[in-house]
């Protein structure tokens, strides 16, 4: 990858980085072509209540970096998944690039790269 892309995939530590790593892990665990919604990602209620704007910013930054893509579909969030959701609109995402996701995790100190789920080989 070129230097600009590598720089884009290197984030500063803190709350946003923790949330972005959780989102990236979730997307990679789902696998390519499998969609997910933000309220499905395991993020603590404390973070959601204290920094709700941080979560949306993480999704936009991951999309700009080419790690995830919005599908254009949306639904109302489930309060059963996160109490702080309050039925807000959540957009559907898919993993855009496994290579970029792996680079993002490696560049930001997370060495626990999720295995590549190969749905085609599942029985």
Secondary structure, DSSP 8 states (H G I E B T S, - for coil): --HHHHHHT---SSHHHHHHHHHHHHHHHH-TT--EEGGGS---HHHHHH-HHHHHHHHHHHHHTTSEEEEEEEEE--TTT-GGGTT-EEEEEEE--HHHHHHHHHHTT---------GGG--
